Amino acid sequence: MIVANLQALLQATRQFAEAADVSGAAKEKLAAVCESLEPFRAMDVSAFAELLRQADEYRTTGVLPILSKPVKVSSKTAKATPEDSARKVEQLAKQLNDLSAVVHQESVGFGAIDEICAVIGKLTAPEVKQIAEQFGIKLSSKTTKPKALEEIKRKLTEQKGSAQRIQPIQNS
């Protein structure tokens, strides 16, 4: 099933609503939904549902979701340049700081912490250390990649945990 089928179903519902003399606001809302689906007409409904899930995650966490399916890379692809590496580090450090800013919210779960740490864990040791330092973690020259990653996760988890412990006091 594609989004165009869903769109057609909603348009039929809209026509039914008009025939049933439903409120003008409801008719306008149905029309707006039908119109907003237009750019996605050819998309498979399950892919569209995944897009909506990712949009909701971004809306609630402020962090761009990571692709669940790895992108296939040709074996003939050149190695990443230092500029590519720096851009990747900068982007992930920003995502980490963005997550840190909202991690205390109830809508942000521990899964978001695990997810970003899994992505960071796929980087090289120097990249992980750079991200940790940009996240405000002091590292020694002997700090290993797993230890740096552990510190990143610990900092986020503590922020999340302390926010959950403080919340009942604020509600009193």
Rosetta constraint file for C-alpha pairs under 8 A:
AtomPair CA 1 CA 5 HARMONIC 6.58 0.50
AtomPair CA 1 CA 44 HARMONIC 6.02 0.50
AtomPair CA 1 CA 45 HARMONIC 5.92 0.50
AtomPair CA 2 CA 6 HARMONIC 6.96 0.50
AtomPair CA 2 CA 41 HARMONIC 6.74 0.50
AtomPair CA 2 CA 42 HARMONIC 6.06 0.50
AtomPair CA 2 CA 43 HARMONIC 5.54 0.50
AtomPair CA 2 CA 44 HARMONIC 4.27 0.50
AtomPair CA 2 CA 45 HARMONIC 5.01 0.50
AtomPair CA 3 CA 7 HARMONIC 6.02 0.50
AtomPair CA 3 CA 37 HARMONIC 7.22 0.50
AtomPair CA 3 CA 40 HARMONIC 6.24 0.50
AtomPair CA 3 CA 41 HARMONIC 4.79 0.50
AtomPair CA 3 CA 42 HARMONIC 6.29 0.50
AtomPair CA 3 CA 43 HARMONIC 5.72 0.50
AtomPair CA 3 CA 44 HARMONIC 6.11 0.50
AtomPair CA 3 CA 45 HARMONIC 5.36 0.50
AtomPair CA 3 CA 48 HARMONIC 7.42 0.50
AtomPair CA 4 CA 8 HARMONIC 6.10 0.50
AtomPair CA 4 CA 37 HARMONIC 7.86 0.50
AtomPair CA 4 CA 38 HARMONIC 7.73 0.50
AtomPair CA 4 CA 40 HARMONIC 7.61 0.50
AtomPair CA 4 CA 41 HARMONIC 4.35 0.50
AtomPair CA 4 CA 42 HARMONIC 6.45 0.50
AtomPair CA 4 CA 43 HARMONIC 7.96 0.50
AtomPair CA 5 CA 9 HARMONIC 6.27 0.50
AtomPair CA 6 CA 10 HARMONIC 6.29 0.50
AtomPair CA 7 CA 11 HARMONIC 6.17 0.50
AtomPair CA 7 CA 34 HARMONIC 5.64 0.50
AtomPair CA 7 CA 37 HARMONIC 6.58 0.50
AtomPair CA 7 CA 38 HARMONIC 7.87 0.50
AtomPair CA 7 CA 41 HARMONIC 7.61 0.50
AtomPair CA 8 CA 12 HARMONIC 6.19 0.50
AtomPair CA 9 CA 13 HARMONIC 6.28 0.50
AtomPair CA 10 CA 14 HARMONIC 6.09 0.50
AtomPair CA 10 CA 30 HARMONIC 7.08 0.50
AtomPair CA 10 CA 34 HARMONIC 6.50 0.50
AtomPair CA 11 CA 15 HARMONIC 6.28 0.50
AtomPair CA 11 CA 30 HARMONIC 7.58 0.50
AtomPair CA 11 CA 31 HARMONIC 7.50 0.50
AtomPair CA 11 CA 34 HARMONIC 6.51 0.50
AtomPair CA 12 CA 16 HARMONIC 6.23 0.50
AtomPair CA 13 CA 17 HARMONIC 6.06 0.50
AtomPair CA 14 CA 18 HARMONIC 6.24 0.50
AtomPair CA 14 CA 27 HARMONIC 6.33 0.50
AtomPair CA 14 CA 30 HARMONIC 5.94 0.50
AtomPair CA 14 CA 31 HARMONIC 7.03 0.50
AtomPair CA 15 CA 19 HARMONIC 6.25 0.50
AtomPair CA 16 CA 20 HARMONIC 6.05 0.50
AtomPair CA 17 CA 21 HARMONIC 6.16 0.50
AtomPair CA 17 CA 22 HARMONIC 5.26 0.50
AtomPair CA 17 CA 27 HARMONIC 6.72 0.50
AtomPair CA 18 CA 22 HARMONIC 6.01 0.50
AtomPair CA 18 CA 27 HARMONIC 6.90 0.50
AtomPair CA 22 CA 26 HARMONIC 6.68 0.50
AtomPair CA 22 CA 27 HARMONIC 6.92 0.50
AtomPair CA 23 CA 27 HARMONIC 6.49 0.50
AtomPair CA 24 CA 28 HARMONIC 6.15 0.50
AtomPair CA 25 CA 29 HARMONIC 6.20 0.50
AtomPair CA 26 CA 30 HARMONIC 6.29 0.50
AtomPair CA 27 CA 31 HARMONIC 6.18 0.50
AtomPair CA 28 CA 32 HARMONIC 6.09 0.50
AtomPair CA 29 CA 33 HARMONIC 6.23 0.50
AtomPair CA 30 CA 34 HARMONIC 6.23 0.50
AtomPair CA 31 CA 35 HARMONIC 6.14 0.50
AtomPair CA 32 CA 36 HARMONIC 6.04 0.50
AtomPair CA 33 CA 37 HARMONIC 6.37 0.50
AtomPair CA 34 CA 38 HARMONIC 6.92 0.50
AtomPair CA 37 CA 41 HARMONIC 6.45 0.50
AtomPair CA 40 CA 48 HARMONIC 7.60 0.50
AtomPair CA 43 CA 47 HARMONIC 6.69 0.50
AtomPair CA 43 CA 48 HARMONIC 6.38 0.50
AtomPair CA 44 CA 48 HARMONIC 6.21 0.50
AtomPair CA 45 CA 49 HARMONIC 6.07 0.50
AtomPair CA 46 CA 50 HARMONIC 6.30 0.50
AtomPair CA 47 CA 51 HARMONIC 6.26 0.50
AtomPair CA 48 CA 52 HARMONIC 6.27 0.50
AtomPair CA 49 CA 53 HARMONIC 6.21 0.50
AtomPair CA 50 CA 54 HARMONIC 6.21 0.50
AtomPair CA 51 CA 55 HARMONIC 6.13 0.50
AtomPair CA 52 CA 56 HARMONIC 6.10 0.50
AtomPair CA 53 CA 57 HARMONIC 6.21 0.50
AtomPair CA 54 CA 58 HARMONIC 6.19 0.50
AtomPair CA 54 CA 64 HARMONIC 7.66 0.50
AtomPair CA 54 CA 65 HARMONIC 5.87 0.50
AtomPair CA 55 CA 59 HARMONIC 6.07 0.50
AtomPair CA 56 CA 60 HARMONIC 6.11 0.50
AtomPair CA 57 CA 61 HARMONIC 5.83 0.50
AtomPair CA 57 CA 62 HARMONIC 7.49 0.50
AtomPair CA 57 CA 63 HARMONIC 7.33 0.50
AtomPair CA 57 CA 64 HARMONIC 7.55 0.50
AtomPair CA 57 CA 65 HARMONIC 6.74 0.50
AtomPair CA 58 CA 62 HARMONIC 4.77 0.50
AtomPair CA 58 CA 63 HARMONIC 5.12 0.50
AtomPair CA 58 CA 64 HARMONIC 5.27 0.50
AtomPair CA 58 CA 65 HARMONIC 6.50 0.50
AtomPair CA 59 CA 63 HARMONIC 8.00 0.50
AtomPair CA 60 CA 107 HARMONIC 6.24 0.50
AtomPair CA 60 CA 108 HARMONIC 6.86 0.50
AtomPair CA 61 CA 98 HARMONIC 7.98 0.50
AtomPair CA 61 CA 99 HARMONIC 6.33 0.50
AtomPair CA 61 CA 102 HARMONIC 6.17 0.50
AtomPair CA 61 CA 103 HARMONIC 7.42 0.50
AtomPair CA 61 CA 107 HARMONIC 7.42 0.50
AtomPair CA 61 CA 108 HARMONIC 5.89 0.50
AtomPair CA 62 CA 98 HARMONIC 6.26 0.50
AtomPair CA 62 CA 99 HARMONIC 6.58 0.50
AtomPair CA 62 CA 102 HARMONIC 7.37 0.50
AtomPair CA 63 CA 95 HARMONIC 5.66 0.50
AtomPair CA 63 CA 96 HARMONIC 8.00 0.50
AtomPair CA 63 CA 98 HARMONIC 6.39 0.50
AtomPair CA 63 CA 99 HARMONIC 6.04 0.50
AtomPair CA 64 CA 95 HARMONIC 7.33 0.50
AtomPair CA 66 CA 115 HARMONIC 7.85 0.50
AtomPair CA 66 CA 116 HARMONIC 7.92 0.50
AtomPair CA 66 CA 119 HARMONIC 7.84 0.50
AtomPair CA 73 CA 77 HARMONIC 7.00 0.50
AtomPair CA 80 CA 84 HARMONIC 5.78 0.50
AtomPair CA 80 CA 85 HARMONIC 6.55 0.50
AtomPair CA 81 CA 85 HARMONIC 6.33 0.50
AtomPair CA 82 CA 86 HARMONIC 6.08 0.50
AtomPair CA 83 CA 87 HARMONIC 6.09 0.50
AtomPair CA 84 CA 88 HARMONIC 6.12 0.50
AtomPair CA 85 CA 89 HARMONIC 6.12 0.50
AtomPair CA 85 CA 127 HARMONIC 7.47 0.50
AtomPair CA 86 CA 90 HARMONIC 6.04 0.50
AtomPair CA 87 CA 91 HARMONIC 6.06 0.50
AtomPair CA 88 CA 92 HARMONIC 6.15 0.50
AtomPair CA 89 CA 93 HARMONIC 5.95 0.50
AtomPair CA 89 CA 127 HARMONIC 6.18 0.50
AtomPair CA 89 CA 128 HARMONIC 7.86 0.50
AtomPair CA 89 CA 130 HARMONIC 7.09 0.50
AtomPair CA 89 CA 131 HARMONIC 6.00 0.50
AtomPair CA 90 CA 94 HARMONIC 6.14 0.50
AtomPair CA 90 CA 131 HARMONIC 7.49 0.50
AtomPair CA 91 CA 95 HARMONIC 6.25 0.50
AtomPair CA 92 CA 96 HARMONIC 5.99 0.50
AtomPair CA 92 CA 120 HARMONIC 7.39 0.50
AtomPair CA 92 CA 131 HARMONIC 7.18 0.50
AtomPair CA 93 CA 97 HARMONIC 6.17 0.50
AtomPair CA 93 CA 131 HARMONIC 5.24 0.50
AtomPair CA 93 CA 132 HARMONIC 7.82 0.50
AtomPair CA 93 CA 134 HARMONIC 6.31 0.50
AtomPair CA 93 CA 135 HARMONIC 6.51 0.50
AtomPair CA 94 CA 98 HARMONIC 6.00 0.50
AtomPair CA 95 CA 99 HARMONIC 6.04 0.50
AtomPair CA 96 CA 100 HARMONIC 6.11 0.50
AtomPair CA 96 CA 116 HARMONIC 7.34 0.50
AtomPair CA 96 CA 135 HARMONIC 7.23 0.50
AtomPair CA 97 CA 101 HARMONIC 6.28 0.50
AtomPair CA 97 CA 135 HARMONIC 6.57 0.50
AtomPair CA 98 CA 102 HARMONIC 6.77 0.50
AtomPair CA 99 CA 103 HARMONIC 5.58 0.50
AtomPair CA 99 CA 113 HARMONIC 8.00 0.50
AtomPair CA 100 CA 104 HARMONIC 7.87 0.50
AtomPair CA 100 CA 156 HARMONIC 6.30 0.50
AtomPair CA 100 CA 159 HARMONIC 7.57 0.50
AtomPair CA 102 CA 108 HARMONIC 7.19 0.50
AtomPair CA 103 CA 108 HARMONIC 5.67 0.50
AtomPair CA 103 CA 109 HARMONIC 7.58 0.50
AtomPair CA 103 CA 156 HARMONIC 7.25 0.50
AtomPair CA 103 CA 159 HARMONIC 6.95 0.50
AtomPair CA 103 CA 160 HARMONIC 5.56 0.50
AtomPair CA 104 CA 108 HARMONIC 7.15 0.50
AtomPair CA 104 CA 159 HARMONIC 6.57 0.50
AtomPair CA 104 CA 160 HARMONIC 4.93 0.50
AtomPair CA 104 CA 161 HARMONIC 7.88 0.50
AtomPair CA 104 CA 163 HARMONIC 5.17 0.50
AtomPair CA 104 CA 164 HARMONIC 7.15 0.50
AtomPair CA 105 CA 163 HARMONIC 7.92 0.50
AtomPair CA 108 CA 112 HARMONIC 6.73 0.50
AtomPair CA 109 CA 113 HARMONIC 7.45 0.50
AtomPair CA 110 CA 114 HARMONIC 6.44 0.50
AtomPair CA 110 CA 157 HARMONIC 7.36 0.50
AtomPair CA 110 CA 160 HARMONIC 7.82 0.50
AtomPair CA 111 CA 115 HARMONIC 5.98 0.50
AtomPair CA 112 CA 116 HARMONIC 6.31 0.50
AtomPair CA 113 CA 117 HARMONIC 6.15 0.50
AtomPair CA 113 CA 153 HARMONIC 6.78 0.50
AtomPair CA 113 CA 156 HARMONIC 6.82 0.50
AtomPair CA 113 CA 157 HARMONIC 7.35 0.50
AtomPair CA 114 CA 118 HARMONIC 6.06 0.50
AtomPair CA 114 CA 153 HARMONIC 7.61 0.50
AtomPair CA 115 CA 119 HARMONIC 6.50 0.50
AtomPair CA 116 CA 120 HARMONIC 6.20 0.50
AtomPair CA 117 CA 121 HARMONIC 5.89 0.50
AtomPair CA 117 CA 149 HARMONIC 6.92 0.50
AtomPair CA 117 CA 152 HARMONIC 7.62 0.50
AtomPair CA 117 CA 153 HARMONIC 6.60 0.50
AtomPair CA 118 CA 122 HARMONIC 6.69 0.50
AtomPair CA 119 CA 123 HARMONIC 7.40 0.50
AtomPair CA 120 CA 128 HARMONIC 6.37 0.50
AtomPair CA 120 CA 149 HARMONIC 7.57 0.50
AtomPair CA 121 CA 128 HARMONIC 7.13 0.50
AtomPair CA 121 CA 146 HARMONIC 7.87 0.50
AtomPair CA 121 CA 149 HARMONIC 6.72 0.50
AtomPair CA 123 CA 127 HARMONIC 6.05 0.50
AtomPair CA 123 CA 128 HARMONIC 6.20 0.50
AtomPair CA 124 CA 128 HARMONIC 6.26 0.50
AtomPair CA 124 CA 145 HARMONIC 7.80 0.50
AtomPair CA 125 CA 129 HARMONIC 6.17 0.50
AtomPair CA 125 CA 144 HARMONIC 7.16 0.50
AtomPair CA 125 CA 145 HARMONIC 4.78 0.50
AtomPair CA 126 CA 130 HARMONIC 6.16 0.50
AtomPair CA 126 CA 145 HARMONIC 7.69 0.50
AtomPair CA 127 CA 131 HARMONIC 6.26 0.50
AtomPair CA 128 CA 132 HARMONIC 6.18 0.50
AtomPair CA 128 CA 145 HARMONIC 6.33 0.50
AtomPair CA 128 CA 148 HARMONIC 6.79 0.50
AtomPair CA 128 CA 149 HARMONIC 6.84 0.50
AtomPair CA 129 CA 133 HARMONIC 6.17 0.50
AtomPair CA 129 CA 139 HARMONIC 7.58 0.50
AtomPair CA 129 CA 145 HARMONIC 6.75 0.50
AtomPair CA 129 CA 148 HARMONIC 6.05 0.50
AtomPair CA 130 CA 134 HARMONIC 6.16 0.50
AtomPair CA 131 CA 135 HARMONIC 6.10 0.50
AtomPair CA 132 CA 136 HARMONIC 6.53 0.50
AtomPair CA 132 CA 137 HARMONIC 5.38 0.50
AtomPair CA 132 CA 138 HARMONIC 7.73 0.50
AtomPair CA 132 CA 139 HARMONIC 7.93 0.50
AtomPair CA 132 CA 148 HARMONIC 6.34 0.50
AtomPair CA 132 CA 149 HARMONIC 7.42 0.50
AtomPair CA 132 CA 151 HARMONIC 7.74 0.50
AtomPair CA 132 CA 152 HARMONIC 6.18 0.50
AtomPair CA 133 CA 137 HARMONIC 4.92 0.50
AtomPair CA 133 CA 138 HARMONIC 6.06 0.50
AtomPair CA 133 CA 139 HARMONIC 7.05 0.50
AtomPair CA 135 CA 152 HARMONIC 7.68 0.50
AtomPair CA 137 CA 151 HARMONIC 7.38 0.50
AtomPair CA 137 CA 152 HARMONIC 7.49 0.50
AtomPair CA 139 CA 143 HARMONIC 6.06 0.50
AtomPair CA 139 CA 148 HARMONIC 7.39 0.50
AtomPair CA 143 CA 147 HARMONIC 6.26 0.50
AtomPair CA 143 CA 148 HARMONIC 6.53 0.50
AtomPair CA 144 CA 148 HARMONIC 6.21 0.50
AtomPair CA 145 CA 149 HARMONIC 6.14 0.50
AtomPair CA 146 CA 150 HARMONIC 5.99 0.50
AtomPair CA 147 CA 151 HARMONIC 6.21 0.50
AtomPair CA 148 CA 152 HARMONIC 6.38 0.50
AtomPair CA 149 CA 153 HARMONIC 6.30 0.50
AtomPair CA 150 CA 154 HARMONIC 5.98 0.50
AtomPair CA 151 CA 155 HARMONIC 6.08 0.50
AtomPair CA 152 CA 156 HARMONIC 6.46 0.50
AtomPair CA 153 CA 157 HARMONIC 5.97 0.50
AtomPair CA 154 CA 158 HARMONIC 5.96 0.50
AtomPair CA 155 CA 159 HARMONIC 6.27 0.50
AtomPair CA 156 CA 160 HARMONIC 6.21 0.50
AtomPair CA 157 CA 161 HARMONIC 5.94 0.50
AtomPair CA 158 CA 162 HARMONIC 5.83 0.50
AtomPair CA 159 CA 163 HARMONIC 6.16 0.50
AtomPair CA 160 CA 164 HARMONIC 6.39 0.50
AtomPair CA 161 CA 165 HARMONIC 6.28 0.50
AtomPair CA 162 CA 166 HARMONIC 6.11 0.50
AtomPair CA 163 CA 167 HARMONIC 6.06 0.50
AtomPair CA 164 CA 168 HARMONIC 7.52 0.50
AtomPair CA 165 CA 169 HARMONIC 7.80 0.50
AtomPair CA 166 CA 170 HARMONIC 6.59 0.50
AtomPair CA 167 CA 171 HARMONIC 6.39 0.50
AtomPair CA 168 CA 172 HARMONIC 6.52 0.50
